[in-house]
């Protein structure tokens, strides 16, 4: 998936969302060959305020504090987008999971559609639809076993172009029979939104000694991987959950290059095109809501290790401010 985006540390402007139509070139839905499948049509779009699956930073546009601004999100026209769809019944817990391929619009890359057959159990009925973009089904595993794992690279507002996969989800959509449609079931006005959030952290050193930073460790928030919890009679809707729990739910994000922070200093960057330096912030992706914290790390021989004589004062990435999908927070290093 090739998404062209620019990031914002200001409150993102609201984008007008228009209802989407399937392209006239989309193939007509096939009629089921037997009673074990149904034809379904899906019409939806990506919420442009929520970024996209691959994220790129560009440093050309800044606000008055020299921070990157502006958010846009686009799929390439006619791009084929792998996804996993869950048809389910929110009263009985019955469900069926299928790998489908959404198609981006011919002119507007935020629009996604699907028309085709999906396997079902003829003895069961389905009234809801949830779709997940970003989970991967490995060879030899079922659709229900598809997982998502965080990337290992963080990115900052000084990087020219950095990519990182994220999850897009659209949950709890109504399935209905629409008069005049040749498909058995339809879901319209489907909205795809980013699952989880990004933490954009500045780093300040009050440890009493110079510190060399090589990575940021994210604890919790599904950092060790995410899967879909299957519907049951007690919890009738699919939902994203962390694969690992407790101390095992973490990932280390590489800052790509080491940098030093002196005592009583905040990490800063001097842009050649700007007269004064600005606070350097690093973003990491948290796939699901929940609890956790961030910590700065050293890197030695390609291994992440704790900082020397320093610890985190703020162990939770509680947001001071929110800008679009970014939660801005601070990491303060203090002596142990």
C-alpha positions in Angstrom: 0.0 0.0 0.0 1.5 3.3 -1.0 0.2 6.2 1.0 1.4 9.8 0.5 1.0 11.6 3.8 2.4 14.6 5.7 2.2 14.8 9.5 0.8 17.4 11.8 1.5 18.4 15.4 -1.4 20.9 15.2 -5.0 20.0 15.5 -5.8 18.5 12.1 -8.3 20.3 9.9 -11.6 18.6 9.4 -12.1 17.0 6.1 -15.5 16.8 4.4 -16.4 13.2 3.9 -18.7 12.4 1.0 -20.7 9.2 0.5 -18.9 6.8 -1.8 -20.1 5.0 -4.9 -18.6 1.9 -6.5 -16.9 2.6 -9.8 -18.8 1.8 -13.0 -15.9 -0.4 -13.9 -16.3 -2.6 -10.9 -17.3 -6.2 -11.9 -20.8 -7.3 -11.4 -21.2 -9.6 -8.3 -21.2 -13.3 -9.0 -24.2 -15.3 -7.9 -23.4 -18.1 -5.4 -22.8 -21.5 -7.0 -24.2 -23.3 -4.0 -25.7 -22.6 -0.5 -22.3 -22.2 1.1 -21.6 -18.7 0.0 -23.3 -15.3 -0.4 -22.6 -12.3 -2.5 -21.8 -9.1 -0.6 -21.1 -5.6 -1.7 -19.2 -3.1 0.4 -18.8 0.7 -0.1 -16.6 2.7 2.2 -13.8 5.2 2.6 -10.8 6.1 4.7 -11.3 8.9 7.2 -8.7 11.4 6.0 -8.2 12.7 9.5 -6.8 9.3 10.6 -3.8 8.8 8.3 -3.2 5.6 6.4 -1.4 2.3 6.5 2.0 3.5 5.4 3.0 6.8 6.9 5.5 9.3 5.4 6.9 12.3 7.0 7.8 15.4 4.9 9.5 18.4 6.4 8.4 21.0 3.9 5.5 22.6 5.7 5.9 23.9 9.3 3.9 25.8 11.8 5.2 28.8 13.8 7.2 26.5 16.1 8.9 24.8 13.1 6.8 21.6 13.6 5.6 19.5 10.7 2.0 20.2 9.8 -0.8 19.1 7.4 -2.4 15.7 7.2 -3.7 14.0 4.1 -4.4 10.3 3.3 -4.7 8.6 0.0 -4.6 5.1 -1.5 -3.3 5.0 -5.1 -6.2 5.0 -7.6 -7.4 1.5 -8.3 -5.0 0.1 -5.6 -5.9 -3.4 -4.4 -6.0 -3.5 -0.6 -5.9 -6.9 1.2 -8.3 -7.1 4.2 -10.0 -9.5 6.5 -13.8 -9.3 6.8 -15.9 -10.8 9.6 -19.6 -11.3 9.0 -21.3 -12.0 12.3 -24.5 -12.0 14.3 -24.4 -9.7 17.3 -27.2 -11.7 19.0 -25.9 -15.3 18.6 -22.1 -14.9 18.3 -22.1 -16.8 14.9 -19.5 -15.5 12.5 -17.5 -16.3 9.4 -14.1 -14.8 8.5 -12.9 -14.2 5.0 -9.8 -12.7 3.3 -11.1 -10.1 0.8 -9.5 -7.6 -1.5 -10.8 -4.0 -1.4 -10.4 -1.8 -4.4 -9.5 1.9 -4.2 -11.5 4.3 -6.3 -10.4 5.3 -9.8 -10.1 9.0 -8.9 -10.3 9.4 -5.1 -7.9 7.1 -3.3 -9.8 7.3 0.0 -12.7 5.3 -1.3 -12.8 1.5 -1.0 -15.2 -1.0 -2.3 -15.7 -4.8 -2.7 -18.2 -6.9 -4.7 -17.9 -10.7 -4.5 -18.7 -14.0 -2.8 -17.7 -15.0 0.7 -18.2 -18.4 2.2 -20.9 -18.8 4.9 -22.8 -21.4 6.8 -26.2 -21.7 5.2 -27.7 -22.6 8.6 -26.7 -19.3 10.1 -27.5 -15.6 9.6 -25.3 -12.5 9.8 -26.3 -8.9 10.4 -23.0 -7.2 11.1 -19.7 -6.6 9.3 -16.2 -5.7 10.6 -13.2 -5.3 8.4 -9.5 -5.1 9.3 -6.7 -3.8 7.1 -3.1 -4.5 8.1 -3.4 -8.0 9.7 -1.4 -10.6 7.8 -2.4 -14.3 7.3 0.7 -16.4 7.3 1.1 -19.5 5.1 -0.5 -22.5 6.6 -2.6 -20.5 9.0 -6.4 -19.8 8.9 -7.9 -16.4 8.4 -8.8 -16.2 12.0 -5.1 -16.6 13.0 -4.0 -13.4 11.1 -1.9 -11.1 13.2 -0.3 -7.7 13.2 3.2 -6.9 14.5 4.6 -3.4 15.0 7.4 -2.2 12.9 10.8 -1.6 14.5 11.6 1.9 13.3 10.3 5.1 14.9 10.3 8.3 13.0 10.6 12.0 13.7 9.6 15.2 12.1 13.1 15.6 10.6 13.0 12.4 8.6 12.3 13.0 4.9 10.5 9.8 4.3 9.8 6.9 6.7 7.3 4.1 6.4 5.5 2.2 9.2 2.6 -0.2 9.0 -0.5 0.4 11.1 -4.0 -1.1 11.4 -7.2 0.3 9.9 -10.5 -1.1 11.1 -14.2 -0.6 10.4 -16.3 -2.3 13.0 -20.0 -3.0 13.7 -21.4 -2.0 10.2 -24.9 -3.1 9.5 -25.5 -5.8 6.8 -28.7 -5.4 5.0 -30.5 -6.4 1.8 -30.9 -3.3 -0.3 -33.7 -3.3 -2.9 -32.5 -3.2 -6.5 -29.0 -4.6 -5.6 -28.0 -8.0 -7.1 -25.9 -8.8 -4.0 -27.4 -10.8 -1.2 -26.1 -8.4 1.5 -24.7 -4.9 1.4 -22.8 -2.6 3.7 -22.6 1.1 2.8 -21.1 4.2 4.3 -18.3 2.1 5.9 -15.7 4.2 7.6 -12.1 3.0 8.0 -10.2 4.5 10.9 -6.8 4.1 12.5 -6.8 1.6 15.3 -4.9 2.9 18.3 -2.8 6.1 18.2 0.6 7.5 17.9 2.6 8.9 20.7 4.9 11.8 19.8 7.5 12.1 22.5 10.0 14.8 23.3 13.0 13.8 25.5 14.5 15.9 28.2 17.6 14.9 30.2 17.7 15.8 33.9 19.8 12.8 35.0 23.0 14.7 35.8 25.0 13.1 33.0 25.1 13.1 29.2 22.9 10.4 27.8 23.1 8.6 24.4 19.7 7.6 23.0 19.2 4.9 20.4 15.7 3.8 20.7 12.3 4.1 22.4 10.6 1.1 24.0 6.8 0.9 24.0 5.2 -1.2 26.7 1.6 -2.3 26.4 -0.9 -1.1 23.9 -0.5 -4.3 21.9 3.1 -3.5 21.1 4.1 -7.2 20.9 1.3 -7.9 18.3 -2.4 -7.8 17.8 -5.0 -10.3 16.7 -8.8 -10.5 16.4 -10.6 -12.0 19.3 -13.3 -14.1 17.8 -17.0 -13.6 18.5 -18.6 -15.7 21.2 -22.0 -16.0 22.8 -20.8 -13.8 25.6 -19.0 -11.3 23.5 -20.7 -11.4 20.1 -18.6 -8.9 18.1 -15.0 -9.4 16.9 -12.4 -7.0 18.5 -8.7 -6.4 18.4 -6.7 -7.6 21.4 -3.0 -7.8 22.3 -1.3 -11.1 21.6 1.0 -10.8 24.6 0.1 -9.5 28.1 2.0 -8.0 30.9 5.8 -7.8 30.7 5.9 -9.5 27.3 3.8 -6.9 25.6 6.5 -4.5 24.2 8.6 -3.6 21.2 11.7 -1.6 20.7 11.6 1.2 18.1 15.0 2.0 16.5 15.7 5.8 16.2 17.9 4.9 13.2 20.8 7.0 14.5 22.2 7.6 18.0 22.0 11.1 19.5 23.3 12.6 22.7 21.5 14.8 25.2 23.4 16.8 27.8 22.3 17.4 31.3 19.4 19.9 31.6 18.8 19.8 27.9 15.9 18.7 25.6 16.6 16.9 22.3 16.6 19.5 19.5 17.2 19.6 15.8 18.7 22.4 13.7 17.0 22.5 10.4 19.3 24.1 7.8 16.5 26.1 6.4 15.3 27.5 9.8 17.1 30.1 11.9 16.7 28.4 15.3 16.5 24.8 16.5 13.3 23.2 17.5 12.3 20.4 19.9 12.9 17.0 18.3 10.0 14.6 18.8 9.8 10.9 18.0 6.6 9.0 17.1 5.8 5.4 17.9 2.6 3.5 17.0 0.4 2.0 19.7 -2.0 -0.5 17.9 -4.8 -0.8 20.5 -6.1 1.4 23.4 -5.1 0.4 26.9 -2.3 0.9 29.4 1.4 1.2 29.0 4.4 3.5 29.0 7.4 4.7 27.0 11.0 4.7 27.9 14.2 5.9 26.2 16.8 3.2 25.5 20.5 2.9 24.6 21.7 0.7 21.8 24.8 -1.4 22.0 25.8 -4.0 19.4 22.3 -3.9 17.9 20.8 -4.6 21.3 18.6 -2.2 23.2 19.7 -1.7 26.8 18.6 0.6 29.7 20.2 4.1 29.9 23.2 4.5 32.2 22.4 6.2 35.5 19.0 7.3 34.3 15.4 6.4 34.6 12.0 7.7 33.3 10.2 10.1 35.5 7.0 9.8 33.4 6.3 6.1 32.9 2.9 6.6 31.3 2.5 8.4 27.9 -0.4 10.4 29.1 -1.2 13.0 26.5 -0.7 16.6 27.3 -2.3 17.5 24.0 -3.8 15.7 21.1 -3.3 16.8 17.5 -5.1 14.7 14.9 -4.0 11.1 15.7 -0.9 12.3 17.7 -0.8 12.3 21.5 2.1 14.6 22.4 4.0 13.6 25.6 7.3 14.1 27.3 10.0 11.6 28.4 12.1 13.1 31.3 15.3 11.3 32.2 16.3 11.6 35.9 19.0 10.0 38.0 18.4 6.6 39.4 
